Amino acid sequence: MATIIVLDDVADAAIMIKRILSRQGHEVEAFTEEEQALAYVREHKVDLAILDMKLLKMTGVEVLEEIRKISPATRAIMLTGYPTLETARQAQQLGAREYCVKPIDKGELEAKVAAVLSE
């Protein structure tokens, strides 16, 4: 199973995703603070980062840029409640493999995580 981080400015959303993926056997850490998530990536091998596009101090794209510098092999899925072509394009340019629209659908999340981890 994979090591996954979830970064969302809404703690309940991050915890919900953690619960869903932990039940599948993944090791999941949930964060609401960008700095804490990046510190975790510096200290641990992370297979997948699930990042909200709108965060407290940075955007999800900015966090993904930082993760790419620290751990180029970490895959990413972006979350948003406000999907636009521009944010999708930005995320894809930085190597985000998938895009989930909030509210999160459990089946869709599980399928996208499985697909990205199998690449």
C-alpha positions as CSV (number, residue, x, y, z in Angstrom):
1,M,0.0,0.0,0.0
2,A,1.0,3.6,-0.5
3,T,2.0,6.5,1.8
4,I,-0.3,9.4,1.0
5,I,-0.6,13.0,2.3
6,V,-3.9,15.0,2.1
7,L,-3.7,18.8,2.3
8,D,-7.0,20.7,2.6
9,D,-7.7,23.9,4.4
10,V,-10.9,22.3,5.7
11,A,-9.9,19.8,8.4
12,D,-13.1,17.8,8.0
13,A,-12.4,17.3,4.3
14,A,-8.9,16.1,4.9
15,I,-10.0,13.7,7.7
16,M,-12.8,12.3,5.5
17,I,-10.3,11.5,2.7
18,K,-7.9,10.1,5.3
19,R,-10.6,7.7,6.6
20,I,-11.6,6.6,3.1
21,L,-8.1,5.8,2.0
22,S,-6.9,4.3,5.4
23,R,-9.7,1.8,5.1
24,Q,-8.1,0.6,1.9
25,G,-4.8,0.0,3.8
26,H,-2.9,3.1,2.8
27,E,-0.8,5.1,5.3
28,V,-2.4,8.5,5.2
29,E,-1.4,11.8,6.9
30,A,-3.9,14.7,6.8
31,F,-2.8,18.3,7.0
32,T,-4.4,21.8,7.0
33,E,-1.2,23.7,7.0
34,E,1.0,23.9,3.9
35,E,4.3,24.1,5.9
36,Q,3.5,21.0,7.9
37,A,2.7,19.0,4.8
38,L,5.9,20.1,3.1
39,A,7.9,19.3,6.2
40,Y,6.4,15.8,6.2
41,V,7.4,15.3,2.5
42,R,10.9,16.3,3.4
43,E,11.1,13.7,6.1
44,H,9.2,10.8,4.5
45,K,8.8,9.0,1.2
46,V,5.4,10.0,-0.1
47,D,3.9,8.1,-3.0
48,L,0.8,10.4,-3.5
49,A,-0.1,13.9,-2.5
50,I,-3.8,14.9,-2.6
51,L,-3.9,18.7,-2.6
52,D,-6.8,21.2,-2.5
53,M,-6.4,24.0,-5.0
54,K,-7.4,26.7,-2.5
55,L,-5.4,26.7,0.7
56,L,-4.7,29.1,3.5
57,K,-1.4,30.6,2.5
58,M,-0.5,29.1,-0.9
59,T,-2.4,27.5,-3.7
60,G,-2.4,23.8,-4.3
61,V,-0.3,24.4,-7.5
62,E,2.3,26.3,-5.4
63,V,2.5,23.4,-2.9
64,L,2.8,20.9,-5.8
65,E,5.7,23.0,-7.2
66,E,7.4,22.7,-3.8
67,I,6.7,19.0,-3.5
68,R,8.2,18.5,-7.0
69,K,11.5,20.1,-5.8
70,I,11.6,17.9,-2.7
71,S,10.3,14.6,-4.2
72,P,10.0,14.5,-8.0
73,A,8.6,11.0,-7.9
74,T,5.6,11.9,-5.7
75,R,2.4,11.7,-7.7
76,A,-0.5,14.2,-7.2
77,I,-4.2,14.5,-7.4
78,M,-5.7,17.9,-7.1
79,L,-9.0,18.7,-5.4
80,T,-11.2,21.7,-6.0
81,G,-14.7,23.0,-5.4
82,Y,-14.2,25.5,-8.2
83,P,-13.1,23.6,-11.3
84,T,-11.7,25.8,-14.2
85,L,-9.8,24.9,-17.3
86,E,-6.9,27.2,-16.1
87,T,-6.5,25.4,-12.8
88,A,-6.7,22.0,-14.5
89,R,-4.1,23.1,-17.0
90,Q,-1.7,24.4,-14.3
91,A,-2.1,21.2,-12.3
92,Q,-1.4,19.0,-15.3
93,Q,1.7,21.0,-16.3
94,L,3.1,20.2,-12.9
95,G,2.4,16.6,-13.3
96,A,-0.9,16.2,-11.4
97,R,-2.3,12.9,-12.7
98,E,-6.0,13.5,-11.7
99,Y,-8.5,16.1,-10.6
100,C,-11.4,15.5,-8.2
101,V,-14.2,18.0,-7.8
102,K,-15.7,18.6,-4.4
103,P,-17.8,17.4,-2.7
104,I,-15.7,14.2,-2.9
105,D,-17.4,11.1,-4.2
106,K,-15.9,8.1,-2.3
107,G,-16.0,5.8,-5.3
108,E,-14.5,8.3,-7.7
109,L,-11.7,9.1,-5.1
110,E,-10.9,5.4,-4.6
111,A,-10.8,4.8,-8.4
112,K,-8.6,7.8,-9.1
113,V,-6.2,6.9,-6.3
114,A,-6.0,3.3,-7.5
115,A,-5.4,4.5,-11.1
116,V,-2.7,7.0,-10.2
117,L,-0.9,4.5,-7.9
118,S,-0.9,1.8,-10.6
119,E,0.9,4.1,-13.1
